[in-house]
Amino acid sequence: MTSAHVSHWIMDDMAVVEIDCPPVNALAQPARVALLQAIIATDTDPRVKAIVEGIADSAADIDAIWCNGYGFPRRRGGPMFYADTLGLQSVVAGIERFGSQQDTRDWAPAELLMRLASRGKKFADYDNVRRDNLIRDTVTS
C-alpha cells in the first residue's frame, strides 16, 4: 500500500514501512499520519512479526525527526543521542525490564541495539563506521 508520503509492504514475516524523502517528509504532518496508519495496518496483520521503518539514514536523522516532528524534548538531543548518553547497556536493561512486565513482542530489544550494547558501543559509533565505509567504497569505485 502506498500514500503520497509513505509506502508499506509485507516481505516474508516482516512489514517494511518507508517514508518518501526522509528525513524532510518525516517531519510533515501528513507523513506522520500516513506513517501511523501504515504501522496500525501492519501491526494488526497476523503474518507480521516485525515492522521495519525506513524513516532515516542515521541516528542524527532520527534525533532530528523526533525533536522537530514528534515532540521529543530537544534538551535531551533526540532519542538516539539520549540513549548514547545513558549507555546502551542501560537502555537494553530497561527494555528487558519492561518486557518482563508486558507483552514481549512490543518490548524486545532490536538486534542492532543488542549488538552495540554488548560491545560497549554507541549509535554514534555505528553511524561513523557506516559513513567511513561509504566514503571508502565511493573513493575506491
Secondary structure, DSSP 8 states (H G I E B T S, - for coil): -B-SSEEEEEETTEEEEEESSTTTGGGSHHHHHHHHHHHHHHHT-TT-SEEEEE--SSHHHHHHHHHHHS---GGGT-HHHHHHHH-HHHHHHHHHHHHHHS-TTTS---HHHHHHHHTT--HHHHHHHHHHHHHHHHHH-
